[in-house]
Amino acid sequence: MNKFGKGFAAGVATVVGLTAGALFSFKKRVVKPIEEQSQKEEENRKKVQRKAGSSHLG
């Protein structure tokens, strides 16, 4: 393989690696906290509904 081919292959591999890293980082920094927050809100909503229902029983 000539120098151009090796350089091109290295460049493509680098871009693919950087893109994968950027996507993983975005998911970890942005998407995961949003999912965790919505999960906490859903759990709190369920707790409130249980408390509201049990307070009207007696």
Buried (B, 14 or more C-beta within 10 A) or exposed (E): EEEEEEEEEEEEEEEEEEEEEEEEEEEEEEEEEEEEEEEEEEEEEEEEEEEEEEEEEE
